[in-house]
Amino acid sequence: MWELIQSNILEIITTLLTGLVAYIATRLKSKYEEYVNTETKQKIVKTVVNATEQLYKDLDGAKKLEKAKENIILMLNEKGIVITELEMDMMIEAVVNGFNQGLQKDGDFIESL
């Protein structure tokens, strides 16, 4: 048995290393996609909230929020990105908080996310 292992040790090591590299690559890809999706979500939420604030000035806060959520979900679905209700609420709140603090720079709101 030991002689069989010794004769195939290079193949065994190669197989183990290939598996390890594949696992690491899969984890890195997953983390990268998570990062890109989060960045995309933040950009879309900021854009939609800004647009909703400008387009629906006459609506009350609850209706503006409803319009913003509809458009955020629509835009993210087009990109194949899923967002939870809590995540969306937190991102919207961050952008709105920037509005409420009046953080403006050259007529545009400073990135609050």
Phi, psi and chi 1 to 4 in degrees:
 res  aa     phi    psi   chi1   chi2   chi3   chi4
   1 MET       -  -45.7  175.8   72.2  175.6      -
   2 TRP   -62.6  -36.8 -178.8 -113.4      -      -
   3 GLU   -66.2  -35.6  -70.6  125.8   16.4      -
   4 LEU   -65.4  -42.4 -179.9   63.5      -      -
   5 ILE   -65.0  -43.5  -67.9  174.3      -      -
   6 GLN   -62.4  -39.0  -76.5 -179.9  -29.0      -
   7 SER   -72.0  -23.3   65.4      -      -      -
   8 ASN  -112.9   15.0  -66.2  -40.6      -      -
   9 ILE   -60.6  -37.6 -165.1  129.0      -      -
  10 LEU   -64.0  -41.6 -175.1   58.6      -      -
  11 GLU   -66.5  -39.0  -71.5 -179.7   37.0      -
  12 ILE   -64.5  -46.0  -67.6  169.8      -      -
  13 ILE   -64.3  -42.3  -69.2  172.9      -      -
  14 THR   -60.9  -43.6  -56.9      -      -      -
  15 THR   -63.7  -43.9  -57.9      -      -      -
  16 LEU   -64.3  -43.1  -70.0  174.4      -      -
  17 LEU   -66.0  -38.4  -73.8  175.7      -      -
  18 THR   -62.4  -44.0  -58.7      -      -      -
  19 GLY   -62.0  -42.6      -      -      -      -
  20 LEU   -64.5  -44.7  179.9   63.7      -      -
  21 VAL   -63.8  -40.9  168.2      -      -      -
  22 ALA   -62.9  -41.6      -      -      -      -
  23 TYR   -63.5  -46.5  172.7   75.9      -      -
  24 ILE   -63.4  -42.8  -68.9  170.8      -      -
  25 ALA   -62.3  -40.8      -      -      -      -
  26 THR   -63.9  -43.0  -57.2      -      -      -
  27 ARG   -65.1  -42.4  -64.1  -69.9  -63.5  158.6
  28 LEU   -64.1  -42.0  -73.2  173.4      -      -
  29 LYS   -62.0  -42.3 -179.6 -178.3  179.1 -136.5
  30 SER   -62.0  -45.2  173.3      -      -      -
  31 LYS   -65.1  -40.2  -71.1  -65.6 -178.1 -174.4
  32 TYR   -63.0  -46.4  174.5   75.5      -      -
  33 GLU   -62.5  -38.6  -74.2  176.5   -9.8      -
  34 GLU   -62.3  -44.1 -178.3 -179.6  -36.0      -
  35 TYR   -63.0  -47.5  171.0   77.7      -      -
  36 VAL   -63.3  -42.9  168.2      -      -      -
  37 ASN   -62.8  -40.6  -75.0  -13.7      -      -
  38 THR   -65.1  -44.1  -59.9      -      -      -
  39 GLU   -61.3  -43.3  -71.6  -66.8  -47.2      -
  40 THR   -63.8  -43.5  -58.0      -      -      -
  41 LYS   -58.8  -46.3  -72.4  174.9 -170.2  176.7
  42 GLN   -62.7  -42.4  -70.9  175.0  -19.1      -
  43 LYS   -65.4  -43.5  -72.7  177.1 -176.5  176.1
  44 ILE   -66.1  -43.9  -73.5  175.3      -      -
  45 VAL   -60.7  -46.0  167.6      -      -      -
  46 LYS   -61.1  -46.0 -177.1  174.7 -174.3  -95.9
  47 THR   -63.3  -46.0  -59.0      -      -      -
  48 VAL   -66.9  -41.8  168.7      -      -      -
  49 VAL   -64.9  -42.7  170.1      -      -      -
  50 ASN   -60.1  -46.2  -81.0  -40.1      -      -
  51 ALA   -65.0  -42.0      -      -      -      -
  52 THR   -62.7  -41.4  -58.5      -      -      -
  53 GLU   -62.0  -37.0 -170.2   64.8   29.7      -
  54 GLN   -80.7  -40.0  -69.2  175.0    9.6      -
  55 LEU   -78.7  -33.1  -67.9  171.9      -      -
  56 TYR  -116.1   48.7  -58.3  107.1      -      -
  57 LYS   -60.4  -31.2  -70.7 -179.5 -178.1 -179.5
  58 ASP   -80.9  -13.6  -63.1  -25.2      -      -
  59 LEU   -82.4  155.2  -64.8 -179.9      -      -
  60 ASP   -79.1  172.5   64.9   -3.3      -      -
  61 GLY   -57.3  -42.4      -      -      -      -
  62 ALA   -65.8  -40.2      -      -      -      -
  63 LYS   -71.4  -36.5  -66.0 -156.3 -172.8 -125.1
  64 LYS   -62.2  -42.9  -78.6 -176.3 -169.0  177.9
  65 LEU   -61.4  -43.3  178.9   61.5      -      -
  66 GLU   -61.7  -45.3 -178.0 -178.8  -37.8      -
  67 LYS   -62.4  -43.9  -71.1  -75.4 -171.4 -175.3
  68 ALA   -61.5  -45.9      -      -      -      -
  69 LYS   -62.5  -42.7  -74.4 -177.1  175.5 -175.8
  70 GLU   -57.8  -47.1  -71.7  172.9    7.6      -
  71 ASN   -70.6  -36.0  -71.2  -43.0      -      -
  72 ILE   -62.3  -48.4  -70.5  166.9      -      -
  73 ILE   -61.5  -42.4  -68.8  170.3      -      -
  74 LEU   -61.0  -47.1  179.2   67.3      -      -
  75 MET   -67.9  -40.1  -69.5 -178.9   74.1      -
  76 LEU   -69.2  -36.7  -71.5  173.7      -      -
  77 ASN   -62.5  -36.2  -77.3  -18.3      -      -
  78 GLU   -61.7  -30.5  -73.4  177.9    5.1      -
  79 LYS   -93.3   -1.1  -64.8 -170.9  176.4  -75.2
  80 GLY    74.8   26.2      -      -      -      -
  81 ILE  -108.7  134.8  -60.4  173.4      -      -
  82 VAL  -101.9  139.6  177.5      -      -      -
  83 ILE  -130.6  139.7 -170.4  167.7      -      -
  84 THR   -83.2  160.2   64.7      -      -      -
  85 GLU   -61.4  -43.3 -171.3   76.0   23.1      -
  86 LEU   -63.6  -44.4  177.5   62.4      -      -
  87 GLU   -61.1  -43.9 -168.5  176.9   19.7      -
  88 MET   -64.8  -44.1 -176.6  169.5   33.6      -
  89 ASP   -60.4  -42.0  -72.1  -18.7      -      -
  90 MET   -65.4  -42.2  -70.8  173.7   55.3      -
  91 MET   -67.6  -40.8  -71.0 -178.4 -178.8      -
  92 ILE   -63.2  -43.9  -69.7  170.3      -      -
  93 GLU   -61.1  -37.8 -176.4   61.8   33.4      -
  94 ALA   -63.9  -41.9      -      -      -      -
  95 VAL   -69.1  -45.0  173.2      -      -      -
  96 VAL   -63.8  -37.2  171.0      -      -      -
  97 ASN   -60.1  -38.4 -172.6   32.1      -      -
  98 GLY   -62.4  -38.7      -      -      -      -
  99 PHE   -61.5  -50.4  -70.4  166.2      -      -
 100 ASN   -64.6  -29.7  -67.5  -21.2      -      -
 101 GLN   -81.3   -7.9  -68.8  179.8    6.5      -
 102 GLY    67.6   31.4      -      -      -      -
 103 LEU   -80.3   93.3  -60.1  175.6      -      -
 104 GLN  -120.2  148.7  -69.5 -171.2  -17.9      -
 105 LYS  -139.4  115.3  179.4  178.6  178.7 -176.1
 106 ASP    55.6   39.4  -60.7  -30.8      -      -
 107 GLY    80.9   -4.3      -      -      -      -
 108 ASP  -117.6  146.2 -169.5   20.7      -      -
 109 PHE   -72.2  140.1  -74.4   95.2      -      -
 110 ILE   -69.6  143.5  -66.5  174.4      -      -
 111 GLU   -58.2  119.6 -178.8  116.3    8.2      -
 112 SER  -104.7   -1.7   59.7      -      -      -
 113 LEU   -98.9      -  -67.4  175.8      -      -
